[in-house]
């Protein structure tokens, strides 16, 4: 290898080393820039926030679904009770009519 080639390889190596150091400092932080938050830390924070939001949304969906099921059951109970009350009122009317008929019949016999 010629000395010119050796020097050229060394310069290229140093250029690549500086580029790699710059990329490493950007991704993982550097001791010279300790006050800055690294890119990887920012991405991890964003991922954790998105996971938290996802958990909240899933919980909200299940809460709303549970509330809808509960409300549906209560509406069904109200509907069943109203049907029961309507049947009771109809039966009461029939009993009153029979009672009135029997009173009228008893009054005629006297």
Order of alpha helices (4+ residues) and beta strands (2+ residues): alpha-alpha
